[in-house]
């Protein structure tokens, strides 16, 4: 099926070349980092994880969120998702690959990465993270590719794939729970030391993932003949709305715990993020932008009339995706490190090479996503009706 | 220039014979030495079940503290990097509120509030850094020393996130240009690995106490916490001591007399 990726319009090729340019800039910046060391980043002795690990944490959520589409489709037989189940699975593949790349670029000694396999250490959560991430990648490539192939041939998928689909559904939350455990089991890091970290991770993932799929569906509607289906898009928006409410509620619970208990260590990171400490306010604009975006996106997602407006919905999806990226991709990691173990404030801000490397990894992700989607969409543009008799492409 | 297979095999055979012969010759000339140096410990090595340290702040003045720091950093080739974001430190001073956050109070004695406390890796009994390391590059020895294997560290810095004492440093760049005078008896590090105080395990193996203890004029007491008759236990019995962040359950082995 891969041959479908090398036949495309001019617009498709310009997009691919654009991505390749971003990737090359990232690769060149990475070579610079590889030679000089992680000193080229904004990280420090006190904030020892930054943009890279933040992206990894965020993308784990995006990867896991495929389950919000796959689960209703396969377990509840929600037919409206028939057309886009594959799109959900194909978002998971590049997301997990990006997660792995972000861990890789964050290593001080990348050539030793195999030490994780050579010296398996089950007491380290990172060991389990490696297992769940690679397992999830395998499951999504297998299920997505196989089901799409069957669809192309016009036959229903064979029975043997079903157990793998069920396993993938059960597996999805694990990648997020294990990633939350990387943070929530550390002594002395008050911002992370909370039992609802995993719950917060899952809820924000299940809000940002569907938002991304809404954005993708709207783009595909505009530029290809493939139509995710208006009902499917609306259902995803409702999913995003409910999980966004949960995410905001969980955050407010944390704020209550910190401020009603009045324990300084628990209040400091939240104060740092929203108002700054001793004049250190680098992340304050980030948090307030996040808050503002959510304040606009949430009503749009909840109020039916607003949600049904395609432009408003598109805006709300973009706002949700960006806001949760600001929260999880940047402030969550830094908030854990500020103030440092000596109750001193050392701030973090990514440097240009660091941003270029991160963009490069995102570029690789979008490149893989583009290839997979090109294949999937080409198949779906050929196959007019799916097995439930739902029309795949717009009637012109 | 081509070597035939036959020649090659001959060469291998010959080198094997010479190699074995070399070892046996060594055995004849200096019996026992070859294996002894590889296998048995230095009989003079300091042996303890649970190493620990008491820092007597009543005896430790700033000048002595600086001597301890300098000695440690000099013999361990700790680079001197001015940029606080990239600095490497194994042992350094912090004021009371920073070394013991949460223990400071509004009306405490000004002397203690402004006193510089000597801080270093706490060599915890339950080290979170060891728990999280994905490659066992940081591990705990039987005698309680939390060690670093610089050759195995992949530089993920999970241990730095896990350490509640900020005791670990990372080589953000190649540290070698920042070493003024290299001590050839101790290895230097490369970029991309984490490092920290290892309680002078290499000196203990030679029968010497940690460098900071040696420089401290008796303000730092080093010994076996597991031995009830040791000097350190005597000091702990006689004085009220505190440990950093003991509420976290990591069981630090560094005690402070104020």
Interface residues (C-beta under 8 A of the other chain):
Chain A: X36 X37 X38 X39 X41 X43 X44 X45 X46 X48 X49 X103 X106 X107 X108 X109 X110 X112 X113 X115 X116 X118 X119 X121 X123 X124 X125 X126 X127 X130 X182 X183 X186 X187 X188 X189 X264 X265 X336 X337 X340 X341 X342 X343 X344 X346
Chain B: X84 X85 X86 X87 X94 X97 X98 X99 X101 X102 X128 X131 X132 X133 X134 X135 X136 X137 X152 X153 X154 X155 X156 X157 X158 X160 X161 X162 X163 X164 X165 X166 X169 X170 X171 X172 X173 X174 X190 X191 X192 X193 X194 X245 X248 X249 X250
